[in-house]
Amino acid sequence: MPLAPIDAPVHDPILGEHPPARLALIARLRSLNVALLLGLIVLGTAWELWLAPLPGGRGTLAIKVLPLAFALTGMLRHRLYTYRWMSLLVWLYFTEGVVRVTGDAGLSQALAGIEVALSVALFAACAVYVRVRLKVLPGKAAKAVKADTKDTA
């Protein structure tokens, strides 16, 4: 049995066909995305419940992290669709952070700055992940051409 070259594509039922180096990069990017997402979840929950809740509030604003919790399972399962919609959803948290950086004072302002940084980093990590995953996947036209050539052979 001949040995496959080091950069030969590896077929993964979830990730598709990627060289081993790209699979390792995808795994690292997923870990980064999950870590940033967990950071936003922990920050949002701690911020609204213990660190700097709104005056007179009961901590109900902590439910703002619920959409992030839904995204966690999709990210852990390499669902490309989750990474795509997360790159759009994260801008809501960015906007909240910018508003609270300019409007709040004290610890809440510092926490909002951290939220802005985490949001931007999560957006960038999601965008890179999607780009790397789609890099080797052929377009619909290429798949149609392959199917036509198989039928005629």
C-alpha positions in Angstrom: 0.0 0.0 0.0 1.6 3.3 -1.1 2.0 6.0 1.5 0.1 9.3 0.9 2.1 12.5 0.6 2.3 14.6 3.7 0.1 17.3 2.2 -2.5 14.9 0.7 -6.0 15.9 1.5 -7.6 14.1 4.4 -11.4 13.5 4.2 -13.3 14.4 7.3 -17.1 13.8 7.1 -17.7 17.1 8.9 -14.9 19.3 7.7 -14.5 18.1 4.1 -11.2 17.5 2.4 -8.3 19.5 3.7 -4.6 18.9 4.0 -3.4 17.9 7.5 -1.8 21.3 8.1 -5.1 23.1 7.3 -7.0 20.7 9.6 -4.7 21.7 12.4 -5.3 25.4 11.6 -9.0 24.8 11.6 -8.8 23.1 15.0 -6.8 26.0 16.4 -9.2 28.6 15.0 -12.1 26.7 16.5 -10.4 26.7 19.9 -9.8 30.5 19.6 -13.5 31.1 18.6 -14.8 29.0 21.4 -12.5 30.7 23.9 -13.6 34.2 22.8 -17.2 33.2 22.8 -16.9 31.8 26.4 -15.1 35.0 27.3 -18.1 37.1 26.1 -20.5 34.8 27.9 -18.7 34.9 31.2 -18.1 38.7 30.9 -21.8 39.4 30.1 -23.1 37.2 32.9 -20.7 38.4 35.5 -21.1 42.0 34.5 -24.9 42.1 34.8 -25.2 39.9 37.9 -22.2 40.8 40.1 -19.6 43.2 38.8 -21.5 46.2 37.7 -25.3 45.6 37.3 -27.4 48.5 36.3 -28.7 50.6 39.2 -32.0 49.3 40.4 -31.8 46.4 38.1 -32.3 42.8 39.1 -29.8 41.3 36.7 -32.3 40.4 34.0 -30.1 42.0 31.4 -27.9 38.9 31.8 -30.2 37.1 29.4 -28.3 39.0 26.6 -25.8 36.2 26.6 -28.4 33.6 25.7 -27.8 33.8 21.9 -24.1 33.3 22.6 -24.9 30.1 24.5 -26.8 28.8 21.6 -23.9 29.4 19.3 -21.5 27.4 21.5 -22.9 24.0 20.5 -22.7 24.9 16.8 -19.1 26.1 17.1 -18.1 22.9 18.9 -19.6 20.8 16.1 -17.9 22.8 13.3 -21.2 24.1 11.9 -20.1 26.6 9.3 -23.5 28.3 9.4 -23.0 29.1 13.1 -19.7 30.8 12.4 -21.4 32.8 9.7 -24.3 34.1 11.8 -22.1 34.6 14.8 -19.9 37.0 12.7 -23.1 39.1 12.3 -24.5 38.7 15.8 -21.3 39.8 17.5 -21.8 43.3 16.2 -24.8 43.8 18.6 -22.4 43.1 21.5 -19.8 45.5 19.9 -22.5 48.2 19.7 -23.6 47.7 23.3 -20.0 47.9 24.4 -19.3 51.1 22.5 -22.5 52.7 23.9 -21.6 51.8 27.4 -17.9 52.8 27.0 -19.1 56.3 26.1 -22.1 56.5 28.5 -21.0 54.6 31.7 -18.3 55.4 34.2 -16.1 53.4 36.5 -15.9 49.6 36.3 -18.8 49.3 33.8 -16.8 51.4 31.4 -13.8 49.2 31.7 -16.0 46.0 31.2 -17.5 47.6 28.1 -14.1 48.2 26.7 -13.3 44.5 27.2 -16.6 43.6 25.6 -15.6 45.7 22.5 -12.2 44.0 22.3 -13.7 40.5 22.6 -16.4 41.3 20.0 -13.9 42.5 17.4 -11.6 39.6 18.1 -14.5 37.1 17.8 -15.6 38.7 14.5 -12.1 38.4 13.1 -11.7 34.8 14.3 -15.0 33.8 12.8 -14.2 35.4 9.5 -10.8 33.7 9.3 -12.4 30.3 10.2 -15.0 30.6 7.5 -12.4 31.6 4.9 -10.1 28.7 5.8 -13.0 26.2 5.8 -14.2 27.4 2.4 -10.8 27.6 0.8 -10.7 24.1 -0.7 -14.4 23.4 -1.2 -15.3 23.6 -4.9 -18.2 25.8 -6.1 -21.5 24.4 -7.3 -20.4 24.8 -10.9 -17.3 22.7 -10.3 -19.4 20.0 -8.7 -21.8 20.0 -11.6 -18.9 19.6 -14.1 -17.5 16.7 -12.1 -20.9 15.0 -12.0 -21.3 15.4 -15.7 -17.9 13.9 -16.5 -18.6 10.9 -14.2 -21.9 10.3 -16.0 -20.3 10.3 -19.5 -17.4 8.0 -18.5 
